[in-house]
Amino acid sequence: MSSERQPLLESDQHARLISDLPVFPDNLPGATYGKKISWTSAYILVVSRVIGSGIFATPGSIVKSAGSVGLTLLVWLVGTILSACGMSVSMEYGCMLPRSGGDKVYLEYAYRWPRFLASTVIAVHAVVLGFTVSNCIVFAKYTLFALSINPTDLQYKTLAIGLLTVITIIHGFFFRAGILIQNALGWVKIFLIGAMSLTGVWVLLLQFFGSVNTSPGAARSSGASWDTLWEGSNWSWSLLSTALFKVVYSYAGLSNINNVLNEVQDPVRTIRTVCPSALFTAGVLYLLANLSYLLVVPLDEIKNSGELVGALLFERLFGTIGSTLFPLAIAISAAGNVMVVTFALARVNQEIARQGFLPWQNLLSSSSPFGTPLGGLIVHYIPSLLVIALPPQQDIYNFILDVEGYPGNVLALAITVGLLILRYKEPDLPRPFKAWLPAVWLRVVVCIALLVTPFIPPPGGQGDVHFFYATYAIVGIGILLFAVGYWYVWTIVLPWRGGYRLEEAVETLNDGTTVTRLVRTFPSLQRGQIH
């Protein structure tokens, strides 16, 4: 800050103007919560985010896209490796820039010019696509399935919205209770997926020793035998790319702790240990759970199962009890995922509001009166509510996954390239963890491939949902282009027409939260005067 500018602003309600700096200076503390997240809570925050509805709901569509047992397992293996590469990138960023905000912070730091472009894109992405819908839908479907209810579309939506509302209230008004509940649900989830995994091992061992008399869905009818391992494989890049999107989605959340680092005890050590532990836990359990599906449920039934493949597994193994209790447990698991996603994304929204990219900035940035990001929760709640309530229920789950995945992959590519740029421009920046360079480049190559392949026509020109096969990619690109257009209008066109320049004035709210207010400076007026 220039010495002649500061005196003019010290009387302006303790605001100070910053210019030509990264949009999150190191001396801005952000929201004030305190270091309340321990290693165990951080582990649950990551694991419970990763192990959500993905492993219970996506295997059916992945098998449908891959076509065979062998290719399905290969897709899961490749997706796990890609997720590990992405995790290593996030770990380097998190150890290098240990503050809340996650990808928002990293994009802003790596791409400081054009001014406000990275911030605008991540803000639009977070608000428009930062909803928690898929796990709410899975919760509703599995709950109604467990209760043997043949639901209407309205019943699905009502139950999903009810879950979203209750969780928003808990996190908005009862901070400690929310953490305790999501920790408990996280351990239940690990136990549940562990039980599924052991089921597959049990079936495999009994078959090996020739002492099994399993249900009609045993391996001989499921296609999970060595002779038919690759039978029916679909080698279409378009279908495989959508399948990979879903696998990567199933690992989404390995960087969830990066969103709340301001609240984590010893954040660098926590990132370096929690993220690999969560990946190992999820990877082993996912592999064994998929074996359970493929060994017990016939392949054709898996392909047509939609989001209920987990329910089919337990119904075949345990009959009526399995078709009631275990789907209900899966519903609880999905609810746990909604809790941790809401917990983290509310803080991302609060960071966006703090920097002036949302209206009613003071209200949405403040942690008062309950010491929670209530404003960020509201920003998260509204689009989630609309996405659940408005579209038709049929095919909405898979379409949402794809629409979320495509722009997310664009941002993942930008973040990974940004890491390479920072290594070149700022080689001396402290990096307590450094991602393996081949893993970084592999992530770049695969991100590019995944962005191109949705436009390659699949066999018959039909994807895994009842839309044009590239619809989700087109929608995702449209959202990003809207963000760029919005940035251009409010940072280039309007300032040019109005004869002003956007600057950032920093001030502190009554609860200690620091906000960056976007203000107009007019060169024709006295230097430092702001409106």
RARA-V83660 format. One record per run of one state. SS is the DSSP state (H for helix, E for strand, L for the rest). FROM is the first residue (numbers start at 1). TO is the last residue. Records with the same first field share a line. If there is no record, write none. Layout:
SS = FROM-TO  FROM-TO
This chain:
L = 1-2  10-15  19-36  38-38  51-53  58-58  67-68  97-102  111-116  130-133  147-152  174-174  209-218  223-225  229-236  251-255  265-266  297-298  304-308  355-360  366-373  391-395  426-436  454-458  463-467  469-470  499-500  509-513  522-529  531-531
H = 3-9  39-50  54-57  59-66  69-96  103-110  117-129  134-146  153-173  175-208  219-222  226-228  237-250  256-263  267-296  299-303  309-354  361-365  374-390  396-425  437-453  459-461  471-498
E = 16-18  37-37  264-264  462-462  468-468  501-508  514-521  530-530
